[in-house]
Amino acid sequence: MELEEVARYAFIVFVALAVIMGLVVGYMRWNGDASVDTYDGYVLLVMLVLGVFIGMISITGKEIMPFLIATIALVVASNTAVWQPLSEIHPLLFRWATTILSYIVAFAAPAAVINAVKTVFAMAKEK
């Protein structure tokens, strides 16, 4: 199994992990669990580390621009004001949406930064 294939499966697993942990921590936050900040911090740390891992090995040259654009879209969509109407339907839906998106952004942002820096260095070498 090549490194790119491992990274592809890892990316899928990491996004699934972000969704699952977003559901769990979002429920804890809605339920008023006092330990939610500790769990949230650990999950964010894991997502950041995994994002660095994926950013270093997974994204190829032709995938960089679509990946950076998708990351920008995720950052914009993760704005809590966008999801505020969900709290009118049920506050738990709002907590789930914002927590899941924050974990996915915490995973994608380091990978985007690493690939943006790689792109800048590649452009600097060309000149």
N, CA, C and O atoms as CSV, one atom per row, in Angstrom:
chain,resi,resn,atom,element,x,y,z
A,1,MET,N,N,0.844,-1.178,0.000
A,1,MET,CA,C,0.000,0.000,0.000
A,1,MET,C,C,0.886,1.237,0.000
A,1,MET,O,O,1.758,1.387,0.856
A,2,GLU,N,N,0.659,2.117,-0.959
A,2,GLU,CA,C,1.467,3.325,-1.076
A,2,GLU,C,C,1.054,4.366,-0.043
A,2,GLU,O,O,-0.038,4.314,0.522
A,3,LEU,N,N,1.952,5.304,0.182
A,3,LEU,CA,C,1.717,6.349,1.169
A,3,LEU,C,C,0.503,7.204,0.820
A,3,LEU,O,O,-0.245,7.607,1.711
A,4,GLU,N,N,0.298,7.488,-0.476
A,4,GLU,CA,C,-0.851,8.286,-0.887
A,4,GLU,C,C,-2.162,7.570,-0.593
A,4,GLU,O,O,-3.143,8.199,-0.197
A,5,GLU,N,N,-2.180,6.247,-0.789
A,5,GLU,CA,C,-3.390,5.480,-0.505
A,5,GLU,C,C,-3.678,5.439,0.991
A,5,GLU,O,O,-4.832,5.536,1.407
A,6,VAL,N,N,-2.642,5.297,1.790
A,6,VAL,CA,C,-2.802,5.341,3.242
A,6,VAL,C,C,-3.333,6.701,3.663
A,6,VAL,O,O,-4.223,6.785,4.508
A,7,ALA,N,N,-2.797,7.761,3.084
A,7,ALA,CA,C,-3.241,9.113,3.416
A,7,ALA,C,C,-4.691,9.334,3.009
A,7,ALA,O,O,-5.431,10.021,3.715
A,8,ARG,N,N,-5.106,8.767,1.890
A,8,ARG,CA,C,-6.494,8.909,1.444
A,8,ARG,C,C,-7.443,8.259,2.439
A,8,ARG,O,O,-8.456,8.851,2.811
A,9,TYR,N,N,-7.120,7.043,2.871
A,9,TYR,CA,C,-7.953,6.366,3.864
A,9,TYR,C,C,-7.904,7.086,5.201
A,9,TYR,O,O,-8.913,7.175,5.901
A,10,ALA,N,N,-6.739,7.596,5.555
A,10,ALA,CA,C,-6.607,8.337,6.809
A,10,ALA,C,C,-7.476,9.588,6.778
A,10,ALA,O,O,-8.096,9.933,7.784
A,11,PHE,N,N,-7.527,10.263,5.647
A,11,PHE,CA,C,-8.354,11.459,5.521
A,11,PHE,C,C,-9.819,11.119,5.778
A,11,PHE,O,O,-10.506,11.840,6.502
A,12,ILE,N,N,-10.295,10.037,5.196
A,12,ILE,CA,C,-11.681,9.609,5.390
A,12,ILE,C,C,-11.939,9.269,6.855
A,12,ILE,O,O,-12.969,9.646,7.414
A,13,VAL,N,N,-11.000,8.556,7.470
A,13,VAL,CA,C,-11.142,8.194,8.878
A,13,VAL,C,C,-11.138,9.439,9.759
A,13,VAL,O,O,-11.911,9.521,10.714
A,14,PHE,N,N,-10.287,10.396,9.453
A,14,PHE,CA,C,-10.198,11.607,10.269
A,14,PHE,C,C,-11.477,12.442,10.169
A,14,PHE,O,O,-11.925,13.004,11.168
A,15,VAL,N,N,-12.059,12.528,8.989
A,15,VAL,CA,C,-13.315,13.262,8.845
A,15,VAL,C,C,-14.433,12.530,9.599
A,15,VAL,O,O,-15.255,13.164,10.261
A,16,ALA,N,N,-14.461,11.203,9.496
A,16,ALA,CA,C,-15.456,10.430,10.256
A,16,ALA,C,C,-15.257,10.633,11.754
A,16,ALA,O,O,-16.228,10.767,12.498
A,17,LEU,N,N,-14.006,10.655,12.197
A,17,LEU,CA,C,-13.710,10.904,13.603
A,17,LEU,C,C,-14.184,12.295,14.021
A,17,LEU,O,O,-14.719,12.462,15.117
A,18,ALA,N,N,-13.994,13.284,13.166
A,18,ALA,CA,C,-14.455,14.643,13.466
A,18,ALA,C,C,-15.971,14.674,13.610
A,18,ALA,O,O,-16.493,15.349,14.497
A,19,VAL,N,N,-16.675,13.963,12.761
A,19,VAL,CA,C,-18.133,13.928,12.836
A,19,VAL,C,C,-18.586,13.225,14.114
A,19,VAL,O,O,-19.456,13.728,14.826
A,20,ILE,N,N,-18.002,12.073,14.404
A,20,ILE,CA,C,-18.396,11.323,15.599
A,20,ILE,C,C,-18.097,12.111,16.863
A,20,ILE,O,O,-18.948,12.226,17.744
A,21,MET,N,N,-16.894,12.653,16.953
A,21,MET,CA,C,-16.542,13.421,18.148
A,21,MET,C,C,-17.344,14.722,18.227
A,21,MET,O,O,-17.635,15.201,19.323
A,22,GLY,N,N,-17.700,15.292,17.085
A,22,GLY,CA,C,-18.556,16.471,17.080
A,22,GLY,C,C,-19.934,16.172,17.636
A,22,GLY,O,O,-20.515,16.986,18.354
A,23,LEU,N,N,-20.453,15.001,17.299
A,23,LEU,CA,C,-21.749,14.602,17.855
A,23,LEU,C,C,-21.658,14.395,19.362
A,23,LEU,O,O,-22.532,14.833,20.111
A,24,VAL,N,N,-20.595,13.727,19.801
A,24,VAL,CA,C,-20.434,13.448,21.228
A,24,VAL,C,C,-20.223,14.736,22.024
A,24,VAL,O,O,-20.936,14.990,22.996
A,25,VAL,N,N,-19.261,15.538,21.620
A,25,VAL,CA,C,-18.936,16.759,22.367
A,25,VAL,C,C,-20.057,17.784,22.219
A,25,VAL,O,O,-20.334,18.525,23.162
A,26,GLY,N,N,-20.705,17.842,21.061
A,26,GLY,CA,C,-21.846,18.738,20.892
A,26,GLY,C,C,-22.977,18.384,21.836
A,26,GLY,O,O,-23.616,19.272,22.401
A,27,TYR,N,N,-23.232,17.086,22.015
A,27,TYR,CA,C,-24.255,16.655,22.970
A,27,TYR,C,C,-23.839,17.009,24.394
A,27,TYR,O,O,-24.657,17.467,25.191
A,28,MET,N,N,-22.563,16.795,24.708
A,28,MET,CA,C,-22.085,17.142,26.049
A,28,MET,C,C,-22.241,18.632,26.310
A,28,MET,O,O,-22.631,19.035,27.406
A,29,ARG,N,N,-21.938,19.452,25.307
A,29,ARG,CA,C,-22.054,20.906,25.461
A,29,ARG,C,C,-23.517,21.308,25.650
A,29,ARG,O,O,-23.822,22.151,26.493
A,30,TRP,N,N,-24.422,20.710,24.871
A,30,TRP,CA,C,-25.848,20.999,24.986
A,30,TRP,C,C,-26.385,20.550,26.340
A,30,TRP,O,O,-27.241,21.211,26.929
A,31,ASN,N,N,-25.874,19.418,26.829
A,31,ASN,CA,C,-26.340,18.841,28.090
A,31,ASN,C,C,-25.772,19.579,29.299
A,31,ASN,O,O,-26.212,19.342,30.423
A,32,GLY,N,N,-24.801,20.471,29.087
A,32,GLY,CA,C,-24.230,21.241,30.180
A,32,GLY,C,C,-23.189,20.486,30.983
A,32,GLY,O,O,-22.971,20.795,32.154
A,33,ASP,N,N,-22.544,19.501,30.376
A,33,ASP,CA,C,-21.503,18.731,31.060
A,33,ASP,C,C,-20.316,19.636,31.370
A,33,ASP,O,O,-19.821,20.344,30.493
A,34,ALA,N,N,-19.869,19.612,32.601
A,34,ALA,CA,C,-18.786,20.507,33.039
A,34,ALA,C,C,-17.436,20.133,32.432
A,34,ALA,O,O,-16.560,20.991,32.322
A,35,SER,N,N,-17.249,18.888,32.040
A,35,SER,CA,C,-15.947,18.452,31.517
A,35,SER,C,C,-15.829,18.625,30.005
A,35,SER,O,O,-14.863,18.149,29.409
A,36,VAL,N,N,-16.787,19.294,29.378
A,36,VAL,CA,C,-16.794,19.404,27.926
A,36,VAL,C,C,-15.587,20.178,27.406
A,36,VAL,O,O,-15.082,19.859,26.330
A,37,ASP,N,N,-15.115,21.174,28.130
A,37,ASP,CA,C,-13.974,21.954,27.656
A,37,ASP,C,C,-12.708,21.118,27.583
A,37,ASP,O,O,-11.890,21.306,26.682
A,38,THR,N,N,-12.539,20.197,28.523
A,38,THR,CA,C,-11.375,19.306,28.500
A,38,THR,C,C,-11.422,18.403,27.283
A,38,THR,O,O,-10.433,18.280,26.560
A,39,TYR,N,N,-12.565,17.770,27.050
A,39,TYR,CA,C,-12.699,16.886,25.891
A,39,TYR,C,C,-12.547,17.667,24.592
A,39,TYR,O,O,-11.903,17.203,23.651
A,40,ASP,N,N,-13.140,18.850,24.549
A,40,ASP,CA,C,-13.050,19.685,23.356
A,40,ASP,C,C,-11.594,20.034,23.044
A,40,ASP,O,O,-11.177,19.987,21.886
A,41,GLY,N,N,-10.832,20.377,24.060
A,41,GLY,CA,C,-9.420,20.707,23.865
A,41,GLY,C,C,-8.614,19.533,23.331
A,41,GLY,O,O,-7.786,19.690,22.433
A,42,TYR,N,N,-8.865,18.350,23.893
A,42,TYR,CA,C,-8.142,17.167,23.422
A,42,TYR,C,C,-8.510,16.815,21.980
A,42,TYR,O,O,-7.636,16.478,21.181
A,43,VAL,N,N,-9.782,16.892,21.651
A,43,VAL,CA,C,-10.210,16.576,20.288
A,43,VAL,C,C,-9.613,17.582,19.302
A,43,VAL,O,O,-9.149,17.196,18.229
A,44,LEU,N,N,-9.623,18.872,19.659
A,44,LEU,CA,C,-9.021,19.875,18.784
A,44,LEU,C,C,-7.530,19.639,18.590
A,44,LEU,O,O,-7.010,19.798,17.485
A,45,LEU,N,N,-6.843,19.261,19.663
A,45,LEU,CA,C,-5.414,18.966,19.553
A,45,LEU,C,C,-5.167,17.782,18.624
A,45,LEU,O,O,-4.268,17.828,17.785
A,46,VAL,N,N,-5.951,16.733,18.768
A,46,VAL,CA,C,-5.807,15.555,17.895
A,46,VAL,C,C,-6.085,15.941,16.450
A,46,VAL,O,O,-5.357,15.525,15.549
A,47,MET,N,N,-7.126,16.726,16.218
A,47,MET,CA,C,-7.453,17.142,14.856
A,47,MET,C,C,-6.340,18.005,14.251
A,47,MET,O,O,-6.021,17.861,13.071
A,48,LEU,N,N,-5.759,18.883,15.036
A,48,LEU,CA,C,-4.647,19.703,14.543
A,48,LEU,C,C,-3.447,18.843,14.157
A,48,LEU,O,O,-2.848,19.048,13.101
A,49,VAL,N,N,-3.098,17.887,15.002
A,49,VAL,CA,C,-1.959,17.005,14.718
A,49,VAL,C,C,-2.240,16.165,13.470
A,49,VAL,O,O,-1.366,16.007,12.618
A,50,LEU,N,N,-3.444,15.634,13.364
A,50,LEU,CA,C,-3.795,14.840,12.196
A,50,LEU,C,C,-3.818,15.697,10.934
A,50,LEU,O,O,-3.459,15.223,9.856
A,51,GLY,N,N,-4.236,16.952,11.060
A,51,GLY,CA,C,-4.218,17.861,9.918
A,51,GLY,C,C,-2.809,18.134,9.427
A,51,GLY,O,O,-2.569,18.211,8.222
A,52,VAL,N,N,-1.877,18.281,10.356
A,52,VAL,CA,C,-0.472,18.467,9.979
A,52,VAL,C,C,0.030,17.222,9.248
A,52,VAL,O,O,0.714,17.333,8.230
A,53,PHE,N,N,-0.304,16.050,9.760
A,53,PHE,CA,C,0.098,14.790,9.138
A,53,PHE,C,C,-0.430,14.702,7.706
A,53,PHE,O,O,0.325,14.402,6.782
A,54,ILE,N,N,-1.711,14.962,7.526
A,54,ILE,CA,C,-2.306,14.889,6.195
A,54,ILE,C,C,-1.722,15.968,5.283
A,54,ILE,O,O,-1.470,15.713,4.105
A,55,GLY,N,N,-1.509,17.156,5.815
A,55,GLY,CA,C,-0.962,18.239,5.008
A,55,GLY,C,C,0.422,17.947,4.478
A,55,GLY,O,O,0.789,18.407,3.396
A,56,MET,N,N,1.187,17.188,5.228
A,56,MET,CA,C,2.558,16.888,4.804
A,56,MET,C,C,2.625,15.773,3.774
A,56,MET,O,O,3.508,15.787,2.917
A,57,ILE,N,N,1.709,14.802,3.835
A,57,ILE,CA,C,1.882,13.637,2.968
A,57,ILE,C,C,0.790,13.435,1.934
A,57,ILE,O,O,0.994,12.687,0.978
A,58,SER,N,N,-0.349,14.068,2.088
A,58,SER,CA,C,-1.495,13.649,1.305
A,58,SER,C,C,-1.756,14.456,0.050
A,58,SER,O,O,-2.085,13.878,-0.986
A,59,ILE,N,N,-1.624,15.742,0.107
A,59,ILE,CA,C,-2.085,16.601,-0.979
A,59,ILE,C,C,-1.000,16.710,-2.051
A,59,ILE,O,O,0.136,17.097,-1.774
A,60,THR,N,N,-1.380,16.358,-3.282
A,60,THR,CA,C,-0.435,16.440,-4.391
A,60,THR,C,C,-0.518,17.813,-5.045
A,60,THR,O,O,-1.387,18.617,-4.708
A,61,GLY,N,N,0.379,18.076,-5.973
A,61,GLY,CA,C,0.454,19.372,-6.631
A,61,GLY,C,C,-0.828,19.781,-7.330
A,61,GLY,O,O,-1.228,20.943,-7.241
A,62,LYS,N,N,-1.479,18.867,-8.017
A,62,LYS,CA,C,-2.704,19.224,-8.735
A,62,LYS,C,C,-3.910,19.343,-7.814
A,62,LYS,O,O,-4.941,19.880,-8.221
A,63,GLU,N,N,-3.806,18.855,-6.585
A,63,GLU,CA,C,-4.915,18.924,-5.634
A,63,GLU,C,C,-4.843,20.141,-4.716
A,63,GLU,O,O,-5.780,20.396,-3.960
A,64,ILE,N,N,-3.753,20.891,-4.769
A,64,ILE,CA,C,-3.551,21.970,-3.803
A,64,ILE,C,C,-4.610,23.063,-3.946
A,64,ILE,O,O,-5.227,23.442,-2.950
A,65,MET,N,N,-4.835,23.572,-5.141
A,65,MET,CA,C,-5.800,24.670,-5.297
A,65,MET,C,C,-7.220,24.259,-4.905
A,65,MET,O,O,-7.864,24.985,-4.148
A,66,PRO,N,N,-7.737,23.120,-5.391
A,66,PRO,CA,C,-9.082,22.729,-4.943
A,66,PRO,C,C,-9.157,22.515,-3.427
A,66,PRO,O,O,-10.168,22.827,-2.798
A,67,PHE,N,N,-8.088,21.986,-2.856
A,67,PHE,CA,C,-8.070,21.776,-1.407
A,67,PHE,C,C,-8.096,23.103,-0.664
A,67,PHE,O,O,-8.828,23.244,0.316
A,68,LEU,N,N,-7.314,24.074,-1.112
A,68,LEU,CA,C,-7.302,25.382,-0.458
A,68,LEU,C,C,-8.647,26.089,-0.593
A,68,LEU,O,O,-9.103,26.732,0.354
A,69,ILE,N,N,-9.279,25.981,-1.738
A,69,ILE,CA,C,-10.599,26.587,-1.930
A,69,ILE,C,C,-11.632,25.906,-1.035
A,69,ILE,O,O,-12.472,26.573,-0.431
A,70,ALA,N,N,-11.570,24.575,-0.950
A,70,ALA,CA,C,-12.501,23.855,-0.078
A,70,ALA,C,C,-12.289,24.229,1.386
A,70,ALA,O,O,-13.252,24.329,2.147
A,71,THR,N,N,-11.047,24.434,1.778
A,71,THR,CA,C,-10.765,24.828,3.158
A,71,THR,C,C,-11.313,26.223,3.440
A,71,THR,O,O,-11.850,26.468,4.520
A,72,ILE,N,N,-11.184,27.131,2.490
A,72,ILE,CA,C,-11.759,28.466,2.660
A,72,ILE,C,C,-13.277,28.361,2.819
A,72,ILE,O,O,-13.857,29.030,3.673
A,73,ALA,N,N,-13.915,27.532,2.007
A,73,ALA,CA,C,-15.361,27.347,2.115
A,73,ALA,C,C,-15.741,26.776,3.480
A,73,ALA,O,O,-16.746,27.184,4.062
A,74,LEU,N,N,-14.952,25.845,3.992
A,74,LEU,CA,C,-15.225,25.282,5.316
A,74,LEU,C,C,-15.092,26.334,6.411
A,74,LEU,O,O,-15.909,26.385,7.330
A,75,VAL,N,N,-14.074,27.164,6.313
A,75,VAL,CA,C,-13.879,28.209,7.322
A,75,VAL,C,C,-15.052,29.187,7.307
A,75,VAL,O,O,-15.535,29.591,8.365
A,76,VAL,N,N,-15.508,29.566,6.124
A,76,VAL,CA,C,-16.649,30.469,6.026
A,76,VAL,C,C,-17.915,29.793,6.565
A,76,VAL,O,O,-18.690,30.414,7.293
A,77,ALA,N,N,-18.119,28.541,6.214
A,77,ALA,CA,C,-19.321,27.816,6.656
A,77,ALA,C,C,-19.310,27.523,8.147
A,77,ALA,O,O,-20.364,27.290,8.738
A,78,SER,N,N,-18.147,27.533,8.757
A,78,SER,CA,C,-18.082,27.219,10.189
A,78,SER,C,C,-18.469,28.405,11.062
A,78,SER,O,O,-18.539,28.272,12.284
A,79,ASN,N,N,-18.720,29.554,10.462
A,79,ASN,CA,C,-19.171,30.722,11.210
A,79,ASN,C,C,-20.480,30.380,11.919
A,79,ASN,O,O,-21.443,29.959,11.277
A,80,THR,N,N,-20.517,30.557,13.226
A,80,THR,CA,C,-21.690,30.143,13.989
A,80,THR,C,C,-22.941,30.934,13.646
A,80,THR,O,O,-24.049,30.435,13.841
A,81,ALA,N,N,-22.796,32.152,13.142
A,81,ALA,CA,C,-23.970,32.948,12.782
A,81,ALA,C,C,-24.771,32.282,11.658
A,81,ALA,O,O,-25.990,32.435,11.581
A,82,VAL,N,N,-24.078,31.548,10.793
A,82,VAL,CA,C,-24.756,30.862,9.705
A,82,VAL,C,C,-25.693,29.792,10.247
A,82,VAL,O,O,-26.768,29.562,9.694
A,83,TRP,N,N,-25.286,29.143,11.324
A,83,TRP,CA,C,-26.031,28.008,11.876
A,83,TRP,C,C,-26.985,28.403,12.995
A,83,TRP,O,O,-27.691,27.548,13.529
A,84,GLN,N,N,-27.019,29.667,13.355
A,84,GLN,CA,C,-27.868,30.131,14.458
A,84,GLN,C,C,-29.343,29.771,14.299
A,84,GLN,O,O,-29.979,29.438,15.299
A,85,PRO,N,N,-29.922,29.820,13.100
A,85,PRO,CA,C,-31.340,29.436,12.983
A,85,PRO,C,C,-31.629,28.008,13.447
A,85,PRO,O,O,-32.760,27.703,13.827
A,86,LEU,N,N,-30.629,27.133,13.423
A,86,LEU,CA,C,-30.848,25.779,13.929
A,86,LEU,C,C,-31.186,25.771,15.411
A,86,LEU,O,O,-31.896,24.881,15.879
A,87,SER,N,N,-30.691,26.744,16.149
A,87,SER,CA,C,-30.985,26.782,17.581
A,87,SER,C,C,-32.461,27.077,17.834
A,87,SER,O,O,-32.989,26.764,18.900
A,88,GLU,N,N,-33.125,27.685,16.843
A,88,GLU,CA,C,-34.567,27.915,16.974
A,88,GLU,C,C,-35.348,26.617,16.805
A,88,GLU,O,O,-36.405,26.437,17.409
A,89,ILE,N,N,-34.828,25.722,15.987
A,89,ILE,CA,C,-35.472,24.421,15.794
A,89,ILE,C,C,-35.215,23.541,17.017
A,89,ILE,O,O,-36.142,23.037,17.652
A,90,HIS,N,N,-33.933,23.375,17.325
A,90,HIS,CA,C,-33.530,22.641,18.528
A,90,HIS,C,C,-32.075,23.016,18.825
A,90,HIS,O,O,-31.232,22.933,17.932
A,91,PRO,N,N,-31.768,23.420,20.044
A,91,PRO,CA,C,-30.404,23.846,20.375
A,91,PRO,C,C,-29.357,22.751,20.149
A,91,PRO,O,O,-28.197,23.054,19.869
A,92,LEU,N,N,-29.758,21.488,20.269
A,92,LEU,CA,C,-28.803,20.398,20.052
A,92,LEU,C,C,-28.331,20.374,18.606
A,92,LEU,O,O,-27.159,20.091,18.355
A,93,LEU,N,N,-29.203,20.660,17.653
A,93,LEU,CA,C,-28.793,20.695,16.244
A,93,LEU,C,C,-27.730,21.761,16.011
A,93,LEU,O,O,-26.767,21.544,15.276
A,94,PHE,N,N,-27.919,22.911,16.644
A,94,PHE,CA,C,-26.931,23.994,16.540
A,94,PHE,C,C,-25.596,23.547,17.109
A,94,PHE,O,O,-24.558,23.766,16.485
A,95,ARG,N,N,-25.600,22.924,18.282
A,95,ARG,CA,C,-24.358,22.453,18.906
A,95,ARG,C,C,-23.661,21.411,18.037
A,95,ARG,O,O,-22.442,21.449,17.871
A,96,TRP,N,N,-24.433,20.485,17.485
A,96,TRP,CA,C,-23.837,19.462,16.623
A,96,TRP,C,C,-23.197,20.095,15.388
A,96,TRP,O,O,-22.048,19.798,15.061
A,97,ALA,N,N,-23.932,20.956,14.710
A,97,ALA,CA,C,-23.418,21.559,13.468
A,97,ALA,C,C,-22.146,22.353,13.724
A,97,ALA,O,O,-21.159,22.200,13.005
A,98,THR,N,N,-22.166,23.200,14.745
A,98,THR,CA,C,-20.995,24.047,14.986
A,98,THR,C,C,-19.803,23.240,15.499
A,98,THR,O,O,-18.662,23.539,15.147
A,99,THR,N,N,-20.049,22.234,16.315
A,99,THR,CA,C,-18.935,21.437,16.846
A,99,THR,C,C,-18.315,20.571,15.756
A,99,THR,O,O,-17.091,20.488,15.655
A,100,ILE,N,N,-19.133,19.936,14.952
A,100,ILE,CA,C,-18.610,19.112,13.855
A,100,ILE,C,C,-17.789,19.969,12.897
A,100,ILE,O,O,-16.683,19.588,12.514
A,101,LEU,N,N,-18.322,21.111,12.516
A,101,LEU,CA,C,-17.585,21.975,11.592
A,101,LEU,C,C,-16.302,22.518,12.203
A,101,LEU,O,O,-15.299,22.664,11.505
A,102,SER,N,N,-16.322,22.817,13.494
A,102,SER,CA,C,-15.087,23.318,14.118
A,102,SER,C,C,-14.005,22.233,14.118
A,102,SER,O,O,-12.825,22.541,13.955
A,103,TYR,N,N,-14.394,20.979,14.299
A,103,TYR,CA,C,-13.408,19.896,14.265
A,103,TYR,C,C,-12.899,19.649,12.847
A,103,TYR,O,O,-11.713,19.386,12.650
A,104,ILE,N,N,-13.775,19.731,11.879
A,104,ILE,CA,C,-13.324,19.546,10.495
A,104,ILE,C,C,-12.394,20.688,10.085
A,104,ILE,O,O,-11.392,20.456,9.409
A,105,VAL,N,N,-12.714,21.906,10.486
A,105,VAL,CA,C,-11.845,23.050,10.189
A,105,VAL,C,C,-10.516,22.901,10.924
A,105,VAL,O,O,-9.462,23.203,10.363
A,106,ALA,N,N,-10.556,22.434,12.186
A,106,ALA,CA,C,-9.315,22.234,12.941
A,106,ALA,C,C,-8.443,21.171,12.289
A,106,ALA,O,O,-7.222,21.182,12.449
A,107,PHE,N,N,-9.058,20.266,11.565
A,107,PHE,CA,C,-8.314,19.247,10.837
A,107,PHE,C,C,-7.803,19.771,9.500
A,107,PHE,O,O,-6.674,19.476,9.108
A,108,ALA,N,N,-8.632,20.549,8.794
A,108,ALA,CA,C,-8.271,20.999,7.447
A,108,ALA,C,C,-7.349,22.218,7.453
A,108,ALA,O,O,-6.524,22.366,6.551
A,109,ALA,N,N,-7.474,23.083,8.444
A,109,ALA,CA,C,-6.691,24.326,8.454
A,109,ALA,C,C,-5.180,24.099,8.493
A,109,ALA,O,O,-4.466,24.735,7.717
A,110,PRO,N,N,-4.653,23.221,9.361
A,110,PRO,CA,C,-3.201,23.015,9.326
A,110,PRO,C,C,-2.722,22.437,7.998
A,110,PRO,O,O,-1.656,22.801,7.502
A,111,ALA,N,N,-3.520,21.532,7.426
A,111,ALA,CA,C,-3.153,20.977,6.122
A,111,ALA,C,C,-3.155,22.075,5.062
A,111,ALA,O,O,-2.297,22.085,4.180
A,112,ALA,N,N,-4.106,22.994,5.141
A,112,ALA,CA,C,-4.160,24.099,4.178
A,112,ALA,C,C,-2.972,25.029,4.352
A,112,ALA,O,O,-2.392,25.476,3.362
A,113,VAL,N,N,-2.600,25.328,5.581
A,113,VAL,CA,C,-1.452,26.218,5.822
A,113,VAL,C,C,-0.179,25.586,5.275
A,113,VAL,O,O,0.611,26.250,4.603
A,114,ILE,N,N,0.017,24.316,5.559
A,114,ILE,CA,C,1.220,23.625,5.070
A,114,ILE,C,C,1.262,23.650,3.548
A,114,ILE,O,O,2.313,23.916,2.964
A,115,ASN,N,N,0.141,23.379,2.902
A,115,ASN,CA,C,0.121,23.354,1.442
A,115,ASN,C,C,0.208,24.742,0.839
A,115,ASN,O,O,0.752,24.903,-0.254
A,116,ALA,N,N,-0.309,25.738,1.515
A,116,ALA,CA,C,-0.152,27.111,1.035
A,116,ALA,C,C,1.316,27.523,1.084
A,116,ALA,O,O,1.812,28.165,0.158
A,117,VAL,N,N,2.007,27.161,2.147
A,117,VAL,CA,C,3.431,27.468,2.255
A,117,VAL,C,C,4.219,26.720,1.184
A,117,VAL,O,O,5.130,27.284,0.577
A,118,LYS,N,N,3.876,25.454,0.949
A,118,LYS,CA,C,4.527,24.695,-0.117
A,118,LYS,C,C,4.339,25.381,-1.464
A,118,LYS,O,O,5.271,25.456,-2.265
A,119,THR,N,N,3.132,25.881,-1.710
A,119,THR,CA,C,2.840,26.557,-2.975
A,119,THR,C,C,3.644,27.837,-3.111
A,119,THR,O,O,4.169,28.129,-4.185
A,120,VAL,N,N,3.747,28.601,-2.038
A,120,VAL,CA,C,4.538,29.843,-2.072
A,120,VAL,C,C,6.001,29.527,-2.363
A,120,VAL,O,O,6.632,30.207,-3.173
A,121,PHE,N,N,6.546,28.499,-1.707
A,121,PHE,CA,C,7.933,28.123,-1.965
A,121,PHE,C,C,8.122,27.653,-3.395
A,121,PHE,O,O,9.132,27.973,-4.021
A,122,ALA,N,N,7.163,26.894,-3.927
A,122,ALA,CA,C,7.260,26.430,-5.311
A,122,ALA,C,C,7.223,27.615,-6.280
A,122,ALA,O,O,7.957,27.632,-7.268
A,123,MET,N,N,6.379,28.591,-6.004
A,123,MET,CA,C,6.324,29.772,-6.870
A,123,MET,C,C,7.609,30.577,-6.777
A,123,MET,O,O,8.059,31.140,-7.775
A,124,ALA,N,N,8.206,30.639,-5.593
A,124,ALA,CA,C,9.454,31.391,-5.417
A,124,ALA,C,C,10.602,30.714,-6.141
A,124,ALA,O,O,11.492,31.392,-6.654
A,125,LYS,N,N,10.598,29.387,-6.191
A,125,LYS,CA,C,11.665,28.662,-6.894
A,125,LYS,C,C,11.595,28.872,-8.391
A,125,LYS,O,O,12.623,28.865,-9.068
A,126,GLU,N,N,10.391,29.061,-8.919
A,126,GLU,CA,C,10.214,29.213,-10.364
A,126,GLU,C,C,10.794,30.512,-10.869
A,126,GLU,O,O,11.143,30.592,-12.047
A,127,LYS,N,N,10.914,31.518,-10.052
A,127,LYS,CA,C,11.378,32.827,-10.519
A,127,LYS,C,C,12.847,33.017,-10.308
A,127,LYS,O,O,13.390,34.068,-10.649
